[in-house]
Amino acid sequence: MVDYVIVGAGSAGCVLANRLSAVPENDVVLLETGGKDTNPFIHMPAGYLALMKSGSVDWHYHTDPQPHLDNRVLFWPRGKVLGGSSSINGMVYIRGHASDYDMWAQLGNRGWSYADCLPYFIRSEGREAGADDYHGGDGPLRTSRLPELTHPLTKAWFEAGRQAGFRANDDFNGAELEGFGPVDSTIADSKRASAARCYLHPVMNRSNLKVITKALVSRVLVEGGRAVGVEYIRKGQVHTLRADREVILSGGAINSPQLLQLSGIGDGDHLRSLGIKVIHELKGVGQNLQDHLACGVKQRCTQPISFLKHTKPLGATKAFIQYVLTKTGPATSHGLEAMAFLKSQPDLVAPDLQFFFVLLIYGDHGRKIVNEHGFMAYFNIARPESRGSIMIRSADPLQHPSIRPNYLEAPEDVRNMRDGIRIGREIIAQKAFDPYRGGEYAPGSRATSDADIDSYVRQTCETIYHPVGTCKMGSDPLAVVDERLRVRGIEGLRVIDASIMPRLVSGNTNAPTIMIAEKGADFILERQPLAAAARVGAEARLQASL
């Protein structure tokens, strides 16, 4: 018997293990299906493309055929290792737009406005440049920027944005989200700053914290309407672990709803059809799936200055050796130096497109590198309207669930993707790119009509790895957890991860997930929430206009 069982050592689970075990009286067990984060490519920032290719620390998920993407089956990588997806992601630190969180609050989730969430972002962050009104300087999660943005293509990107009439933005996590600017990264001392590195490893020697890897949780045990523990499979043996206080699910947008359903908590008709005894009817489990869908304008470069050489066997070997010996060189970078958050229409309250400027042309999640020098204006819809689901296929915990993102089901998402291609082309057409612009690799100069662009998007778009919403927070009939992240109708059980987001935020989801876990830890420990932040800068003006 322990006090708390945490299922999943990803971005949220590592935070919770740290914060709950900081109270010496709490006995905490953290269960992780994957192994230890010892793979060297996890810690080398440029190694994430190698992780995509090897799949050694990945769940190997794939979607069901997507009806609005010409029935394509999409690859959905998720981390299966200490740190979860924070150990395999692109290391971009972004929080989203203030209105994202204000919308959560407007949906009935008290205490989740931007002003309420900002103090938890600040508490979690240890920014290399120090603290200010929006940033923390001494939090566990290390963030930084690349020392100098001197690459000529990156400079051209910023200048092209100015020439196209867009604003500059020196801090996407500050007063404004809109504009062109540099990327904040979860990189510190030339190494990935995963949740495992920042939150878990520093406290692994606590006597009241036990971390068990290679442990697949197959069921939450519920007795008399209360979660009392879990069953897990390790080395072929079934084990039972009982929790005196709470069971906390932090498996993410796929694994948390899957585990609830396997435990008899979910849509009763669906569970009964699979022979699973219904413990508690919650129709929203697995529903409300949202994800950022990405596509891009791919441009040839007339000068041999892209990152292509670093992907060749000789270049990659040199970069790896330099990194191992000196922690310097191209392998210290994730290659994502610059971004932009832009509005497809000027009258929008907040940007609806997120652009990444990539110094390379690739496809299939970086598993296929185009053997030509080039660059990409890669983008995703910031706030998609399409909704999907995660539903188990059987009572077997080893079988992957049905993943149905339902991409581009909403007509406005189709228009938004088309707008992204148009704006990407507009940026690359500016004079700043004249010295470097070759022919358009894709969609290609012949793709000019809406039908051409829509076809290109359907055939080439991919996830950018931000699934959320499948155990959403709220009070409506499809809500799974309340505003304190307690599973509705079951005592002693919470979900604390990206699955609780009622709506997807306008940016990468690692930082928001860590914020959610910081806030969730205070709920569990029954501490007063951090004082809401005062509105400052542009976000105050935005709030006044809403």
C-alpha positions in Angstrom: 0.0 0.0 0.0 1.3 3.4 -1.0 -0.3 6.9 -0.9 -0.2 7.8 -4.5 0.1 5.8 -7.7 1.0 7.8 -10.8 0.5 6.0 -14.2 2.8 7.4 -16.9 6.2 9.1 -16.5 5.7 11.6 -19.3 5.6 15.4 -19.1 2.9 15.4 -16.4 3.8 12.3 -14.5 7.4 13.4 -13.9 6.1 16.7 -12.5 3.7 15.0 -10.2 6.3 12.5 -9.0 8.5 15.4 -8.0 5.9 17.6 -6.4 4.1 14.8 -4.5 7.2 13.2 -3.2 8.5 16.5 -2.0 6.3 15.9 1.0 8.3 13.4 3.0 5.1 11.7 4.5 3.8 10.8 1.0 4.7 7.4 -0.4 4.6 7.7 -4.2 5.0 5.1 -7.0 5.4 6.2 -10.6 4.7 3.5 -13.2 6.0 3.7 -16.8 5.5 1.3 -19.7 8.7 2.3 -21.4 12.3 2.0 -20.2 14.9 4.3 -18.8 15.9 7.3 -20.9 19.5 6.1 -21.6 19.4 6.3 -25.4 22.0 8.9 -26.3 19.9 10.3 -29.1 17.3 11.4 -26.5 19.7 13.8 -24.9 21.4 15.2 -28.1 19.1 17.9 -29.5 19.6 16.9 -33.1 18.9 13.3 -32.3 15.1 13.5 -32.4 15.1 12.8 -36.1 17.1 9.6 -35.4 14.5 8.6 -32.8 11.8 9.0 -35.3 13.6 6.6 -37.7 14.5 4.0 -35.1 11.2 3.9 -33.1 13.1 2.4 -30.1 11.4 4.6 -27.6 8.0 5.1 -29.3 4.6 3.5 -29.1 4.3 3.0 -32.9 0.8 4.3 -33.0 -1.1 4.8 -36.3 -4.4 6.3 -37.0 -7.4 4.6 -38.6 -7.8 5.5 -42.3 -8.7 9.1 -42.4 -11.8 9.7 -44.6 -11.0 13.4 -45.3 -7.3 12.6 -46.1 -8.0 10.2 -49.0 -8.1 7.4 -46.5 -4.5 7.7 -45.5 -3.2 6.0 -42.3 -1.0 8.5 -40.4 2.0 7.7 -38.2 1.4 9.0 -34.6 4.7 8.9 -32.6 4.4 9.1 -28.8 7.1 8.7 -26.3 7.4 5.3 -24.5 10.3 6.0 -22.1 10.9 8.0 -19.0 10.0 11.6 -19.9 7.3 10.4 -22.4 7.0 12.6 -25.4 9.1 15.3 -23.8 12.0 12.8 -24.5 11.4 12.6 -28.2 9.7 15.9 -29.2 11.1 18.9 -31.1 12.0 20.7 -27.8 9.9 23.8 -28.7 8.8 25.7 -25.6 5.6 27.6 -26.3 2.5 28.2 -24.2 -0.2 29.3 -26.6 -2.4 32.4 -26.6 -4.0 33.9 -23.5 -7.4 33.5 -25.0 -6.9 29.7 -25.1 -7.0 29.6 -21.4 -9.6 32.2 -21.0 -11.8 30.0 -23.2 -11.3 27.1 -20.8 -12.5 29.3 -18.0 -15.5 30.6 -20.0 -16.5 26.9 -20.6 -17.1 26.7 -16.8 -13.6 25.7 -15.6 -13.0 28.1 -12.7 -9.4 28.8 -12.0 -8.1 28.0 -15.5 -8.0 31.5 -17.1 -4.7 32.8 -18.5 -4.2 34.9 -15.3 -4.7 31.7 -13.2 -2.3 29.6 -15.4 0.5 32.1 -15.9 1.9 31.7 -12.3 2.2 28.0 -12.9 4.1 28.5 -16.2 6.4 30.8 -14.3 6.9 28.4 -11.4 7.8 25.6 -13.7 10.3 27.5 -15.9 14.0 28.0 -15.3 14.8 30.4 -18.2 18.5 30.8 -19.0 17.9 34.6 -19.5 16.3 34.9 -16.1 12.9 35.9 -14.8 10.5 38.7 -15.7 6.8 39.3 -15.7 6.1 36.2 -17.9 9.0 33.9 -17.2 10.5 32.0 -14.3 14.3 31.9 -13.7 14.7 29.1 -11.2 12.0 26.5 -12.0 12.9 22.9 -12.8 12.1 23.1 -16.6 15.2 24.6 -18.3 14.6 26.8 -21.3 16.9 28.7 -23.6 17.5 30.1 -27.0 20.2 29.2 -29.5 23.2 31.5 -28.9 23.0 33.4 -32.2 20.6 33.2 -35.1 23.2 33.8 -37.7 22.2 31.4 -40.5 21.5 33.4 -43.6 18.3 31.6 -44.3 17.0 32.4 -40.8 17.9 36.0 -41.3 16.0 35.9 -44.6 13.0 34.4 -42.9 12.8 37.3 -40.4 13.3 40.0 -43.1 10.8 38.3 -45.4 8.2 38.5 -42.6 8.8 42.2 -42.3 8.6 42.8 -46.0 5.3 40.9 -46.1 3.9 43.3 -43.5 4.0 41.1 -40.4 5.3 42.2 -37.1 8.4 41.0 -35.3 8.1 39.3 -31.9 11.0 38.7 -29.6 9.1 36.6 -27.1 6.2 34.3 -28.1 5.7 33.5 -24.4 5.5 37.1 -23.4 3.0 39.9 -24.0 2.2 38.9 -27.6 1.9 35.7 -29.6 1.6 37.2 -33.1 4.6 37.8 -35.3 7.9 36.4 -36.5 10.5 35.6 -33.9 13.1 33.2 -32.4 12.2 29.9 -30.7 12.4 29.2 -27.0 13.6 25.6 -26.5 13.7 23.0 -23.7 17.5 22.7 -24.2 20.1 23.3 -21.5 23.8 22.8 -21.5 23.5 21.5 -25.0 21.2 18.7 -23.9 17.5 18.1 -24.1 15.7 19.3 -21.1 13.0 16.7 -20.9 10.5 16.3 -18.0 12.5 13.3 -16.8 15.8 15.2 -16.8 14.4 18.3 -15.1 11.8 16.9 -12.7 12.4 13.2 -12.2 16.2 12.5 -12.2 17.0 15.1 -9.5 14.7 13.4 -7.0 15.2 9.7 -7.9 17.0 9.1 -4.7 14.1 10.1 -2.5 13.2 7.2 -0.2 9.5 7.9 -0.6 9.5 7.8 -4.4 9.7 4.5 -6.4 9.9 4.5 -10.2 9.0 1.2 -11.9 9.7 1.0 -15.6 8.6 -1.6 -18.1 5.3 -1.7 -16.3 2.1 -1.7 -18.4 -0.9 -0.7 -16.3 -3.9 -2.8 -17.5 -6.6 -1.7 -15.1 -7.6 0.7 -12.4 -9.1 -1.1 -9.5 -12.4 0.4 -8.3 -14.2 -0.7 -5.2 -17.4 0.9 -4.0 -17.1 3.8 -6.4 -13.5 4.6 -5.3 -10.2 3.9 -7.1 -8.1 1.8 -4.8 -5.1 0.8 -7.0 -4.0 -0.6 -10.3 -3.1 -3.8 -11.9 0.1 -3.8 -14.1 2.0 -6.3 -16.2 5.8 -6.5 -15.8 8.0 -9.2 -17.3 4.9 -11.3 -18.1 3.6 -11.2 -14.5 0.4 -9.4 -13.3 1.0 -7.3 -10.2 -1.4 -5.4 -8.0 -0.5 -2.0 -6.4 -3.0 -0.4 -4.0 -3.2 3.3 -3.3 -4.5 4.7 0.0 -5.1 8.2 -1.3 -5.3 8.6 -5.0 -4.6 7.0 -8.4 -3.5 9.6 -11.0 -3.6 8.9 -14.7 -0.9 10.7 -16.7 -0.7 8.6 -19.7 -1.6 11.3 -22.2 -4.4 11.7 -24.7 -4.2 8.1 -26.0 -3.3 6.0 -22.9 -5.4 7.8 -20.3 -8.8 7.3 -22.0 -7.7 3.8 -23.1 -7.0 2.8 -19.4 -10.3 4.3 -18.2 -12.1 2.2 -20.8 -10.2 -0.9 -20.0 -11.2 -0.3 -16.3 -14.9 -0.1 -17.2 -15.2 3.7 -17.2 -16.5 5.1 -20.4 -19.4 4.8 -22.9 -21.4 1.9 -21.6 -22.6 0.6 -24.9 -19.1 0.5 -26.3 -17.7 -1.2 -23.3 -20.5 -3.9 -23.2 -19.9 -4.6 -26.9 -16.4 -5.6 -26.0 -17.4 -7.7 -23.0 -16.1 -5.2 -20.4 -18.2 -4.8 -17.2 -19.3 -1.2 -16.9 -18.1 0.3 -13.6 -19.2 3.9 -14.3 -20.9 5.4 -17.3 -18.9 8.4 -18.7 -19.7 8.9 -22.4 -17.0 11.5 -22.9 -14.1 9.2 -22.3 -12.1 9.1 -25.5 -14.2 11.8 -27.2 -13.2 15.4 -28.1 -9.9 14.4 -29.6 -8.1 17.4 -31.2 -4.7 17.7 -32.8 -2.6 20.1 -34.8 -2.4 19.1 -38.4 0.7 20.3 -40.3 1.7 20.8 -43.9 4.2 23.0 -45.7 5.6 24.9 -48.6 8.9 23.2 -49.6 11.4 25.3 -51.5 14.7 24.5 -53.2 17.7 26.6 -52.3 20.1 27.8 -54.9 23.0 27.8 -52.4 24.4 24.8 -50.6 23.7 26.2 -47.1 20.9 24.1 -45.8 21.2 21.5 -43.0 21.3 18.8 -45.7 25.0 18.1 -45.2 24.4 17.3 -41.6 22.1 14.5 -42.5 24.6 12.7 -44.8 26.5 9.8 -43.3 29.8 11.8 -43.2 28.2 15.0 -41.9 26.1 13.2 -39.3 29.1 11.2 -38.1 31.2 14.4 -37.7 28.4 16.2 -35.9 27.9 13.3 -33.5 31.6 12.9 -32.7 31.9 16.7 -32.2 28.9 16.6 -29.9 30.1 13.6 -27.8 33.6 15.1 -27.4 32.8 18.8 -26.9 29.0 19.3 -26.7 29.3 21.8 -29.5 28.4 21.9 -33.2 25.2 21.3 -35.2 24.0 18.5 -33.0 23.4 20.9 -30.2 20.5 22.4 -32.2 17.1 20.9 -33.0 17.2 22.9 -36.3 14.1 24.9 -35.4 15.5 28.4 -35.0 12.6 30.5 -36.0 8.8 30.5 -35.9 5.8 32.8 -36.7 2.3 33.0 -35.4 0.1 34.6 -38.0 -3.5 35.5 -38.7 -5.1 34.2 -41.9 -7.6 37.1 -41.7 -6.7 40.5 -40.1 -9.9 40.7 -38.0 -9.1 37.6 -36.0 -8.6 38.0 -32.2 -5.6 35.7 -32.2 -3.3 34.0 -34.7 -4.7 30.9 -36.2 -1.5 29.6 -38.0 1.8 28.5 -36.5 4.8 28.4 -38.8 8.1 26.7 -38.3 11.0 27.6 -40.5 13.0 24.5 -41.2 16.4 24.5 -42.8 15.9 21.3 -44.7 13.3 19.6 -46.9 11.9 16.4 -45.5 8.8 14.2 -45.4 7.3 11.5 -43.3 8.3 13.0 -40.0 11.9 13.4 -41.0 12.2 9.7 -41.9 12.6 10.7 -45.5 15.2 13.5 -46.3 15.0 15.1 -49.8 18.4 15.0 -51.3 18.4 18.6 -52.4 19.3 21.8 -50.5 16.2 23.6 -49.5 14.0 24.9 -46.7 10.3 24.7 -45.6 7.7 27.1 -44.3 6.0 24.3 -42.3 2.8 25.2 -40.5 -0.2 23.9 -38.6 -3.7 25.1 -37.8 -3.5 26.7 -34.4 -7.1 26.0 -33.3 -8.7 23.2 -35.4 -12.4 22.7 -35.3 -12.4 19.0 -36.3 -13.0 16.5 -33.5 -12.2 12.8 -33.2 -11.9 10.0 -30.7 -9.7 7.4 -29.1 -11.6 4.1 -28.4 -10.4 0.7 -27.4 -10.8 -2.1 -29.9 -10.9 -4.9 -27.3 -10.4 -5.7 -23.6 -6.7 -6.5 -24.4 -4.4 -3.8 -22.9 -1.7 -4.7 -25.3 -3.9 -3.9 -28.4 -3.6 -0.3 -29.6 -6.8 1.6 -29.5 -8.6 3.0 -32.5 -7.3 6.5 -33.2 -9.6 8.6 -35.3 -8.6 12.3 -35.3 -11.1 13.0 -38.1 -8.7 15.5 -39.6 -10.2 18.2 -42.0 -13.8 17.1 -41.2 -14.6 20.8 -40.5 -14.7 22.9 -43.7 -13.0 25.8 -41.8 -10.0 23.6 -41.2 -9.7 22.9 -45.0 -9.8 26.7 -45.6 -7.3 27.3 -42.9 -4.8 24.8 -44.4 -5.3 26.5 -47.8 -4.6 29.8 -46.2 -1.4 28.5 -44.7 0.0 27.4 -48.1 -0.9 30.8 -49.5 0.8 32.7 -46.7 3.8 30.5 -46.8 4.2 31.1 -50.5 3.8 34.9 -49.9 6.6 34.9 -47.4 9.0 33.0 -49.5 8.2 35.3 -52.5 9.7 38.3 -50.7 12.9 40.0 -51.8 14.8 38.7 -48.8 14.7 35.2 -50.3 15.8 36.3 -53.8 19.5 35.2 -53.2 18.3 31.7 -52.1 15.0 30.9 -53.8 15.0 28.0 -56.2 12.0 26.3 -57.7 9.1 25.2 -55.4 9.6 21.6 -54.6 6.1 21.2 -53.2 3.2 21.8 -53.7 4.8 22.8 -57.0 4.3 25.8 -59.4 1.4 24.0 -61.1 -0.6 23.8 -57.9 -2.5 27.1 -58.1 -6.2 26.4 -57.7 -8.0 25.7 -54.5 -8.6 22.2 -55.6 -4.9 21.7 -56.3 -3.9 23.0 -52.9 -6.6 21.0 -51.1 -5.4 17.8 -52.9 -1.8 18.5 -51.9 -2.8 19.0 -48.3 -4.8 15.8 -48.1 -2.0 13.8 -49.6 0.9 15.2 -47.5 -0.3 16.6 -44.2 0.8 15.0 -41.0 0.3 15.3 -37.3 2.6 17.6 -35.5 2.2 15.6 -32.3 -0.2 17.5 -30.1 -3.2 15.3 -29.3 -5.4 16.5 -26.5 -8.9 16.6 -25.1 -9.9 12.9 -24.7 -10.7 13.2 -21.0 -11.8 16.8 -21.1 -12.3 19.1 -18.2 -15.8 20.6 -17.7 -19.3 20.2 -16.5 -21.1 19.3 -19.7 -22.3 15.8 -20.5 -19.1 14.8 -22.3 -16.8 16.1 -19.5 -14.6 13.4 -17.9 -12.9 15.4 -15.1 -14.0 18.4 -13.1 -12.0 21.7 -12.7 -9.8 20.0 -10.0 -9.1 17.1 -12.5 -11.1 14.5 -10.5 -12.8 11.9 -12.6 -16.5 12.6 -12.4 -18.3 10.0 -10.3 -15.3 8.1 -9.1 -13.5 9.0 -5.9 -9.7 8.9 -5.5 -9.1 9.1 -9.3 -7.7 12.0 -11.3 -6.5 12.5 -14.8 -3.7 15.0 -15.1 -2.2 15.3 -18.6 -3.0 16.9 -22.0 -6.1 14.8 -22.3 -8.0 17.2 -19.9 -7.7 20.2 -22.2 -11.2 21.1 -23.3 -9.8 22.9 -26.3 -6.4 22.6 -27.9 -4.1 25.5 -27.2 -2.5 27.6 -30.0 1.0 26.1 -29.9 3.0 23.1 -28.8 1.6 21.2 -25.8 4.6 20.2 -23.7 4.8 23.4 -21.7 1.0 23.6 -21.1 1.0 19.9 -20.0 3.7 20.6 -17.4 1.7 23.7 -16.3 -1.4 21.4 -15.9 0.6 19.0 -13.7 2.0 21.8 -11.6 -1.5 23.0 -11.0 -2.8 19.5 -10.4 -0.1 18.8 -7.8 -1.5 21.7 -5.8 -5.0 20.3 -6.0 -3.8 16.9 -4.7 -1.8 18.5 -1.9 -4.8 20.7 -1.1 -2.7 23.8 -1.3 -4.0 27.3 -2.1 -3.5 28.0 -5.8 -0.9 30.5 -6.7 -2.2 34.0 -6.9 -3.6 35.0 -10.3 -1.2 37.1 -12.3 -2.0 40.7 -13.0 -2.7 41.4 -16.7 0.2 43.2 -18.3 1.1 44.2 -21.8 -0.8 43.3 -25.0 -2.7 40.4 -23.3 -4.4 42.9 -21.0 -5.5 44.9 -24.0 -6.8 41.8 -25.6 -8.8 40.8 -22.6 -10.4 44.2 -22.4 -11.5 43.8 -26.0 -13.2 40.4 -25.5 
